[in-house]
Amino acid sequence: MSSNHPRTDPRSLGLELRELASGLAVEAGELIESMRSEVDMAGDTKSSATDVVTAADKASEAFIMERLLAARPDDSILGEEGGDVHGTSGVRWLIDPIDGTTNYVYDIPAYSVSIGAEFDDEMIAGVVYEPKSNTCYEASIGSGAFRNGEPITCNAKAELATALVATGFGYSPERRAGQAEVLVSLLPDVRDIRRFGSAALDLCAVADGRVDAYYEKGLNPWDLAAGWLIATEAGAIAADLRDGPPSPEFVLAGGPALFELLRDRLVALEADRLP
Ligand code: LIP
């Protein structure tokens, strides 16, 4: 990757941005927990009747953006709830103010605040904070992945038959029908499936070995940003099915041996070719 900012060391900048993001993710987590009494089950919806957004999503994103720009006014920011700031520093923040909003609305303890940072288009820092369990996952490029400060590594599983695989489903009925067909074909081949409802936490579960792999089609950049780096810094491979980086087209993450096995199976099922 050729940098537009040659004098900047991504590794040291990553450490600096990780520290900034981890403090903000915890404070944003405290904010959304303080707003629990305001949760409206109906809420507003976005891409479909099941794609909910709450006042807490919006408040969390506004809080994180305000604090990031106060600390680093020349950075760019992309947020799930409309945050869109163009800066000149080469750093771009990707914010999912509540990843797993449906779980937040139903008070199911599997939602997170996800903050990722790119430098010259390369992920260099990521933090995923789960407020219910007060668990903070974080990573910066070349410096490893951590859960509450303890180093984490992915599993080295090398067979499908005993692999515990996480996945998720989109909001459009057409895509969900295709994802269900893939799931029906894959389920007999693996140990079991888990659907936690937060892509960021799915990727962190790969990073600390609580699942062996995770795949999903149709995520947004903010869903992926931080968890992807945390998984790769924990030794996992995270990519699409066609030798490219994770994208809204597809993400598959797992230990190297299992990644190859699952990638071949998902390619055969054309899991990334769904509507
Ligand atoms: C969610 C993702 C999850 C996916 C859900 C939803 P949100 O993000 O984290 O993996 O399966 O459909 O997209 O919308 O809660 O921020």
Boltz pocket constraint, residues with backbone or C-beta under 6 A from the ligand:
constraints:
  - pocket:
      binder: B
      contacts: [[A, 52], [A, 96], [A, 98], [A, 99], [A, 100], [A, 101], [A, 102], [A, 167], [A, 168], [A, 169], [A, 170], [A, 171], [A, 197], [A, 198], [A, 199], [A, 200], [A, 216], [A, 218], [A, 223]]
      max_distance: 6.0
